[in-house]
Amino acid sequence: MTNSYGMSGLPPAALKARIRPEELPFATTEDLESFRGMLGQSRAQTAIAFGVAMQRPGYDIYVMGEAGTGRLSLVTHYLKARAKERPSSSDWAYINNFDDPRKPFALQLPPGQGKSLLADIEMLVDNLLATFPAAFENPAYQRRKTAIDREVKQRYNQAVDKVERRAKDLKIALFRDGDTVAFSPLVNGKPADEDDFAALPDTEKSSFHSHVRDLEDYLNELLSEMPQWKRESINRQRQLDASTIDEAIEPLLAGLHQKYADLPAVLQYLADIRRNLPRVVAEHLAEDRGHEPHEESTRRAVLITQYAPRLLVSHGPDIGAPVIYEANPNHPNLFGRLEYISEQGTLTTHYRLIYPGAMHQANGGYLIIEAEKLLAEPHVWPALKRTLKTRQIKIELPAEEQPSVAPTLDPDVIPLSVKLVLVGSRELYYLLQSMDPEFNELFRVLAEFDDDIPLTSASVLDFARLIKTHAEADGFKPITADAVARLIEFSAREAEHQERFSARVHDVFELVAEAEQFRGQEGAETIAERHIQKALAAKEERLGRISRILLEDMLNDTILINTDGDSVGRINGLTILEIGDVRFGMPARITATIYPGSRGVVDIEREAELGQAIHSKGIMILSGYLGHKYATEFPLAISANIALEQSYGYVDGDSAALAEVCALISALTGVPLAQAFAVTGSINQYGEVQTVGGINEKIEGFFRLCEARGLTGRQGVVIPKVNIRNLMLKDDVVEAVRRREFAVHAVNSVDQALELLTGQKAEDINRLAVAKLRQMARHAERKF
């Protein structure tokens, strides 16, 4: 399509970059190797490699990029590959501090030794349960115990015998009932009963009572050393118990001492257990010590709570360094937590209720956290900075979260050696830089992910290999070359560039997953281009409700948009609507009115508080262009109004500036504009047309309206010439251009756009504009 001044539209080849399947070096992705690494992110990969290599504090990494670029998965895969080259991290456990249980000790062990020690201590507990109280039932122990008990009893009996002999001399009988001693007078050589005693003369009764008091005093004198006898007996019993326990324990610990002979910290722990065991065995495993007998499970729980290590993290000896991604980086999940149990209505805790956080799990390796999630959690950012600066992991709850009436623990800190990788957006990175002076001290390495990737034969092949890797991981069928070509075109459209494709690879993976669904329904052996097309069409159908409603409103003239004829001061602009994750183009009528005055160009959108800052800036630039272009020799004395008609939401962006200036010049000169065109483009004060975003959706939005009304061959769009490289139009638009039913015109200046829209030479229009403005300036002077 060519206008009367020979400015033809762009050829079909310029409207879309084509990826030819026959040029791809494979038939299906089954022919390709799997992909490992970062697709096209060489700069980011270099930065991450530098950060990983730097072991000094302060060189943690901030991975910057937009969501969906694969930043998280690519970083994770890269770090896992590097982690395999590093030695495995140490195991860490907490053990009981028998002298101060509130301050459990941290125990570092070689990789894999933590589980071994835990199993050995649990076996020790089982052996103790098998040994005790059986050791106290040993005949030798029982004989020695009986001898100790008999000695006290013999001393007691000897004292009572002496009293009994003295009582006989006084004709008094002595009775024993256990440890109780009673006296009775002898009558006719026999103990008196109640009747006999009652029949005794009072003098004899009085004499009897006097003798009994003397005998009791004598007995008390003889038994005055009884407490000392019992203390001696108890001490001898304790010594017997201790020696019995020692003899039984020693063989149980001997093997452990040999096994862990090269680990001094473990030997010290075993020595502490050895020192503490006799008391615990005596209290809990000797059931004949006056305590209630306990179930074996209860006794085992007591011993486990006393002696078993609380294993926080354990690593295999040959698996490399850990790579941990914490999806929910709240305070307990990062730094560990201390739990409580209720015992008889009271909250209590001990070292076995310590639970590790991601810092413990990643210690000696890499920890990956999404910055947005991290900063959304209270108390976490200050705690994280403190942990990185001190290089220590301290398990403690923020003061606001600690139970007010429960005891707490103060566990040993654990030395920290971790490479922290924060993954976040650009906005958040610059916000942290400006708001937190410590941020740059901790995160000196910035790994920036590009939003798009150059389209080269090498990157295309890597892209195909990456698709294959993810498809196979998800159990999908192989993907044909024509389907891969279509995916690359889809990604290039997402990047809005003919020579680059988007780094948002997750959008591609999502499309492949949806195409696999259609392949499965069809029963095909591979994912072909038709399945990709069906997936795209289905997604457009799902998300296209609002765009269809607006198109219907334009077709029934609820929204006024002309696609034919000419009109003064009216032009079709091209806009983008974004609602949630739905983004589509829509034409909008822009109108301008002008009359003599001094108000200048008034942005009605701004006056109605709907116009945002960038849109208002575009109007100001437009005013600057008018003054520079037409009013260098006289004052610009006009009042003009510009409006985006039937817009009821906020308006932002300066992409309507070209259409607005054309509408304003048309209103000024009275030269009509062709309504078969829609226009988009930003301008500067010299009338040069600048690039805009969303160019494909904008063109397709106007094309859909023209197609619905019937393509005439006169319809088309005017876009900035610098946007040609951003064109990745849908095939039906390209075919319409090929059939000369629709056109895409690219311009460099306002003058070129005016010539297209008016069919007149720009110099004639500009001459007329100058004359009109001069006339208005004179009118303003006369009025003044």
C-alpha positions, 0 to 999 in steps of 0.5 A: 500500500502506497500513499500519494507521496510514495511512502509505502508500508514495511514489507512482510519480511520486516514484520517478524523474524522467522526461525526456519526449522530446516536450519536447526541441526536436529529433527527432534530434541531427542537428538540433543544433549541435555543442557546444564548452565545458564542460558545466555547469562555469561556476565551473570555466570562470571559474577557468580563464579567470582563470588563463589571463589571469594571466600572472604566475608562480605562477598555474598551474592545478589542475583538481580533479574526479573521473575521468570528469567530462570534466575532461581533455577539456573543459579541453583543448578550452577551452585549444585554443580560447583558444590560437587567439587567441594568437600562435604560439610561437617555434621553438627549436634548439640549435646547436654551440658551436665553442669549447666543444662541451660547451655548445651554444647555444640559438637562438630563432627566429620561428615557422616559421623553424626549419625554414627555417634547418635546410633552408638549412644542409642545403643549405649542406652539400650545396653544400660537398660539391659544391664540395669537393674540386672547388675543389682540382682547379681548374687555377689552384689546381693551378699554384700548388700545383705551383709551391710544391712545385717551389720546395722540390724546386729548392732540394734539387736545387741543393744536390745539384748542388753536391755532385755537382760537387765529387764529380766533381773528386774523381773520384767519381760521385753517384747519386740514387734519389729523395731518397737520394744514393749515391757510387761511385769512378770507374775509367777514367772510369766508376763502379766496380762491386763487382769494380772497387772490390774491385781498388782499392788499399787507399790508394785505398779509404781515400781514397774513404771519406774523400772520401765523408764530406766530401761527405756533410758538405757535403751536410748543410750545404747541406740544413741549411735544408731543414726551414725550406724545408718549413715555408715550403712548408707555410705557403704551401700552407695560405695557398693552401688557405685562400684557395681555401676562402674564395673558394669559401665566400663565395658559398655564405654570402652568400645566407644573410646576406641572408636572415637579416639581421634575425636577429642570433643567426642572423648570429652563428651563420653567422659562427661557421660561416664561422670554423670551416669552413676547418679542417673543409673542409681536414680532411674534404673535401680528399681529397689531404691524406694522408687516406683518401678518405671516402664522400660520406655520411660526409662529409655526416654530419660536416658535418651534425653540425658545423653543422646546428641541432638543431631542438627545436620548430617552429610554424607562423606562424599556428596559435596557441599550442601546447596539449600533453597529456603522457600519460606525464610522466616526467623525459625526456618533460617536460624533454627528454633527451640520448642517447648513441651508442657509438663504438669501444666508448665512449659519446659524445654531441653537441648533435645528440642533444638531444631535446625534452620536453613543456616545450619543445613547450608553451613559449609555450602550455599544458601539461596533465598528470594529477597522479596520473601526475606524482607517480608518477614519481621525481624529477619533482615537484622538477624541475617546481617548480624549472622553474616557479620559475626559468622556465627549461628545463634539460636534465639527467638526475637524478644517479641516471640519468646514465651514470657513464663517459660525457661529458655536455653542459651546454646553454644553458637555454631561457626558459620561458613556459608555463601549466601545468594539473594535472588531479587529484582532490580528495584529491591537491589537499589532500594537496599543500596539506598536504605541500608548502608550495611548492604554493600558491605555484605553483598559485594558481588552483583550478578545481573541477569539480562532480560533477553538473550542475543539470537545466535545459532549457538544460543538457539541450540542452547535454548533447544537443549534447555527445553529438552532438559526440562521437558524430559524432567517433566516426562514430556515427549520429544519436541520437533524442530518446527515446534522449537522454531515456533517456541523461539519466535514466541520468546522473541515476541516476548522480548519484543526484538527480532534479534533477541529472545526473552530470558523469561524461559519459564513462560516457554516451559509453561507453553511446552507443558500446555502443548504436551496436553494437546499432544496427549489428547491427540496421541502423537509421538512428539510435540509438534508446531500445531500443538504449540499453536493450539496452546497459544490459541487456547491461552488467548481464548482463556485470557481474551474475555476483556479484549473481546468485550472491548472489541464488541463495544467498538463494533457497536459504536459504544466506543467510538473509533473510526477506521475510514474517512477523514476528520479534523482534530481526531486521530486513532492512538494505540494503547496497551491495557494491562489487567492482571497478567492479561496484556493487549492492545486497543485503539483509542480516539485522541481529539484536539481543539485549539483557539486563540488564548494564553493557556497553552496546551492543556492535558485534560487527562492531567486536569482530571487527575487521570494523567500520570507523570510520563503522560504529562511529560509527553504533553509538555514536550509536545508544547516545546515542539510546537514552539520550536517548530512554528513560533520562533518569531512570535509568541505562541498564543494558543489555548489547546485541549487534548484528550484521550476520549472515553478513558476512565482509568489512569493514563500513563506513558508518552507513546501517544505524543506523536498522535497528539501532536498530529491531532493538534496540528490538524485542529490548528490547520483544519487539514483532516487526518485519515481515520484509517490509520492508528498512530503510536510513537513518542517524540522529542522537542525537535519532532523526532519520533522515538521508540515505544513499548508494546508495539506488537500488541498495539498494532494487533489491537487496531488490526483486530478492529479493522479485520472485524469491520472488513479490511479495505486495503487503506488501513494501517498503523504508523509506528516509530522507525526505531521500533522495526526491530521490535516487530514480531507480529502474529502470522495473520497480520503478516499475511494481511500485509502480504495481501496488501490489505493492511500496512505498517508504516514506520516514520522518523519524524512528525513531518513524515507522519503528517504526510501519511495521515493527510496526503499532503506535503509536510512543508505545506501543512507547516506553512499553514500552521505558522500562518494560523499561529501568527494570526492568533498571536496578532489577535492576542496582541490586539486584545492586549 
